[in-house]
Amino acid sequence: MSKLQKNLFEQARTSVLLKQACEDAITYQNNSHQKAIYPSQHNLELLSEFDTQLPEQMGDENAILSLLAKQGELNTVRYANGRYYGFVNGSALPIGLAAKWLADVWDQNAALFATSPIAAKLESICQQWLQQLFTLPSDTVTGLVGGTSVASLCGLAAARYRQLSRLSWDISQQGLFGAPALRIILGKQTHGTVVKGLNILGFGQQQIEWVECDEQGRMIVDSIPPLDQSCIVVLQAGNVCSGAFDDFHSIIPKAKVANAWVHVDGAFGLWAAASTMFADLTKSIHLADSWSVDAHKTLNTPYDCGVILCADPTALTHALHHQGSYIQPSENRDNMHYTPDMSRRARGIELWACLAYLGRSGIAELVELLHEHAIYFAEQAKIAGFNVLNDVVFNQVILTTDSDEVTVKTLKSIQDSGVTWSGGATWMGQQVIRISICSWATTQSEIDKSIAIFSDCLAKQTQAN
Ligand SMILES: Cc1ncc(COP(=O)(O)O)c(C=O)c1O
């Protein structure tokens, strides 16, 4: 046996590395509360410790793990402390994390039933549960991907397949070159990942018909052009800044009558369909053809867990299907028919664990909590002297101060505080501070601590100006 194999067998037999990683991970989690939420400039400079040449010789596994554990303490962003409001980043539910650890040890290839029966089974259960949770058509199929960017790409690929077939063009046989023109209907507030997905699929600016949006970021219904069977309409459940939802009830039924395909980018907002509190926002959302959503956002599974849901199984599987003489199709679910990739990790394991743990009522409670905390944040921010620009319909809050300059400087000092963190954006021509309440760990008392910092930073920057 070679020295390499001997070492590997020894590492596998003793589990020393796994036990050490487990200890380091628990220390990390227990310390997280007192540590800075974002790495300091000094810590970021220490990342240069990784700047080495590819080693010529085998390294020492304990030293490698210990370097990772040290740098993880210094240079990770700590989402799970209730005071992180950046982007739309969730934090992992403990059961999701634990399930993912097990899944990592199992190291399953989720492509086929033949490569992993448990991964195939759990993804089919997740499909059934998500369809029930969101009250989608009973033949809705799901694919698990890295995130909503890829999920939207899959939904749009299915849309391209179906709309071209309505125009008597089989893209699988005839390709895209020379195909009949499709019309893409997007709101001006469409997330950039949708445009990226369209570009990958061969659509450019010339095929896009942009629809004006209102001050909350919703498509203005009367500005939507007449639709027909050459159209793909992309709507939003949750604008990335304001959290606004498009008016599904006014748009989707009409689009369906016209035989247009409707895709909903519900990266974080589709979860609203799990609670009756948001029934008005999500009315008729189930009538769309495809939906993309992240479990790693509102549901708080660990990263990376995006889902494409599609009510037209033929369109999705024809858009993504491939064959090979060595591939053993089964009578059970073969996950790879619903995603662009073949080999991939079994993210359905932690998704199943989170859904099984929370159940219908726990998911609704989590979504409602995020919303209530967003409202509380907005109220407290107003009292602290910020302007709130959006209607807080879900979990997003947009703040400004009285000038762009003060907003930008205040945001910088909030980010430098190490206590709380949020990001910035340009919203309707103004510099803003974006708050996304997306973690199960956010409580009123963590918001109070954060608001104290926000208030302090605003006062300092206002005085300095
Ligand atoms: C509305 C919307 N769409 C798409 C995305 C992209 O999702 P992901 O980063 O999981 O690919 C986001 C990310 O925040 C989003 O808010």
The ligand as an SDF file (V2000), in Angstrom:
LIG
                    3D

 16 16  0  0  0  0  0  0  0  0999 V2000
  -35.2870   38.5760   -6.1550 C   0  0  0  0  0  0  0  0  0  0  0  0
  -34.0010   37.8270   -6.2640 C   0  0  0  0  0  0  0  0  0  0  0  0
  -33.7550   37.0690   -7.3370 N   0  0  0  0  0  0  0  0  0  0  0  0
  -32.6290   36.3590   -7.4730 C   0  0  0  0  0  0  0  0  0  0  0  0
  -31.6450   36.3890   -6.5120 C   0  0  0  0  0  0  0  0  0  0  0  0
  -30.3920   35.5710   -6.6820 C   0  0  0  0  0  0  0  0  0  0  0  0
  -30.4250   34.4630   -5.8220 O   0  0  0  0  0  0  0  0  0  0  0  0
  -29.1330   33.5430   -5.5890 P   0  0  0  0  0  0  0  0  0  0  0  0
  -28.0960   34.4660   -5.0330 O   0  0  0  0  0  0  0  0  0  0  0  0
  -29.5560   32.4910   -4.6170 O   0  0  0  0  0  0  0  0  0  0  0  0
  -28.7360   32.9810   -6.8970 O   0  0  0  0  0  0  0  0  0  0  0  0
  -31.8440   37.1800   -5.3770 C   0  0  0  0  0  0  0  0  0  0  0  0
  -30.7990   37.2700   -4.3370 C   0  0  0  0  0  0  0  0  0  0  0  0
  -30.9390   37.9440   -3.3450 O   0  0  0  0  0  0  0  0  0  0  0  0
  -33.0590   37.8950   -5.2400 C   0  0  0  0  0  0  0  0  0  0  0  0
  -33.3130   38.6380   -4.1480 O   0  0  0  0  0  0  0  0  0  0  0  0
  1  2  1  0
  2  3  1  0
  2 15  2  0
  3  4  2  0
  4  5  1  0
  5  6  1  0
  5 12  2  0
  6  7  1  0
  7  8  1  0
  8  9  2  0
  8 10  1  0
  8 11  1  0
 12 13  1  0
 12 15  1  0
 13 14  2  0
 15 16  1  0
M  END
$$$$
